[in-house]
Amino acid sequence: MNKQELKKNFELLCRGNHIVLDETEYKFYATRRWKADYAWPKKKLIVELEGGVFTNGRHVRPLGFIGDCDKYNQMSLDGWTLLRYTVEHVNKRPKEIAGQIKEVLNG
């Protein structure tokens, strides 16, 4: 499944669980080109979808993994809550994902 299909499934998951999407491709850090897949800035929540886990995609190759560590560490340093999901999570555990997102948004 490519990243666009993963995003589509995630968005359907959100709609089906009454989670209003706030920002997509959100630029969370001014001096880098980093963007978050989904963000709720007022709640400081970011969701990143990790595509390519089973296909040797960018997120699991050395330089991509290192870059993601830098990005995720900066999110934490800036006070964001980061939730990361793979295809497996989105397709097989949608209620768990919805519960986690709602916990942050309602907390």
Summary of the structure (lengths in Angstrom):
residues: 107
radius of gyration: 13.4
end to end distance: 32.4
largest distance: 36.8
contacts: 285
relative contact order: 0.19
helix: 51%
strand: 20%
